[in-house]
C-alpha cells in the first residue's frame, strides 16, 4: 500500500466511525430537551429569594449571578420552582423570623408583578398544572425553617393563606418545633409538643411537611403523627455520605416511601459524595478556627481571602452528573420509581454544584443522564414532577375532607 494513502484512509475511517456517535449524542440531547420541555418539571428547593434579599437582581430577566432566573428556567424546562422562604436559624433567638418570611414572600409576589405574562404564584398541585398548561412559570413557596411560626399555631394557617405549600420544620439549629440534624444539641429528643401540634395543623390546613434538616428521631416522630405523606424537599442518600445525618438513611427512605412520601435529591456536591463531604467538614472546621482567632464574621474580606487561598491549595472535589444519577438509582432500587424527585438547592449550596449541573438551565443534562441509565420516559416524568404532584394532591385532598 502507498504510505501516502494511509493517513487519508485513517481519516476516512475515523469520520465514518464518528458520525453515528455524534448523531446519537445529538439525538439524545434533543430527546432530553424535548422531554424536559414537554412535561411538568418541579424543583422543590431554590434559594433565590434570600439571595436577592442580600444583593438584589431582577430575576425576571437574565442575571449575571446566581443559579436561577426566568430565562434560564425556561431554557432548562423548569416549570414549578419552589421559592425557598428561608430564615436563618440564629433568628430564632434574635427575633425577626416572622417579619423576614413575610418580606421574602413579598419579593416573590413582586417577581410576578414584574412579569405577569411569564409567571404566577401557585398554591396547589392543580394550580401548578394550570400554570404549566398556560405556559407560565408557576412559582410555589416553601418555608425553610419553622421559626416564623413564632410559637403561634394560628400562623400555620396564616402562612398557608400567604401561599406557603410546605414548611421545613427546622434548619441548622434545633428550634421551637424540632431538633436539627446539624445541631449536636438535641433538647427535644425529636419534636417539641408545639412541633407535634404544628404537624397536625399542617395536615389540617393542607401544607406539606418537609423533613429535610430534622434529626432522625424527629423524622420518625413526624411519620407517626402525619396522616398524609411527607417530603424531604432537598436531601440525598446517606448511603454515599456515611455519618452525614442531613441526608437520609436507607431505613428512613424506606419508611418515607411506605408512608407515600418523596425524597427530592439535593445537587450540592457535599450531599453527593463522601470526598466532597469530608472536604467541606475540614474546611469549615478550619474556617471556624480562623474566624474565632481574628474575630471575623462571614462578610469580612479576610474570610473571603482565607476561603480563596484554601481552595487554591486544596481544590474542592466537585461531584459529577454521574454522582447525582447514582442517588436517583439508589432510591429507585431501594423503594421504586414513585418516591424520588428533584430538590436541587440551587442558590443555596454556594459554589459546590456538580460539573454539568451549575444552574436551572442544565435540567436537560439530568434528563439525558437518566435516559442513559435506562429510565423510561414515563419514569422520568415521575422524577421530574409527577411524584411530587401526587403528594401535593394528597395533602390538598386530605384537608378538603
Secondary structure, 3 states (H helix, E strand, C coil): CCHHHHHHHHHHHHHHHHHHHHHHHHHHHHHHHHHHHHCCCEEEEECHHHHHHHCCCCCCCCCCCCCCCHHHHHHHCCCEEEEEEECCCCHHHHCCHHHHHHHHHHHHHHHHHHCCCCEEECCCHHHHHHHHHCCCEEEEEEEECHHHHCCCCHHHHHHHHCCEEEEECCCCCCCCCECECCCCCCCCCCECHHHHHHHHHHHHHCCEEECCCECHHHHHHHHHHCCCCCEECCCCEHHHCCCCCCCECHHHHHHHHHCCCEEEECCEHHHHCHHHHHHHHHHHHHHHHHHHHHCCCCCCHHHHHHHHHHHHHCCCCCCCHHHHHHHHHHHHHHHCHHHEEECCCECCCCCCECCCCCCHHHHHHHHHHHHHCCCCHHHHHHHHHHHHHHHHHHHHHHHHC
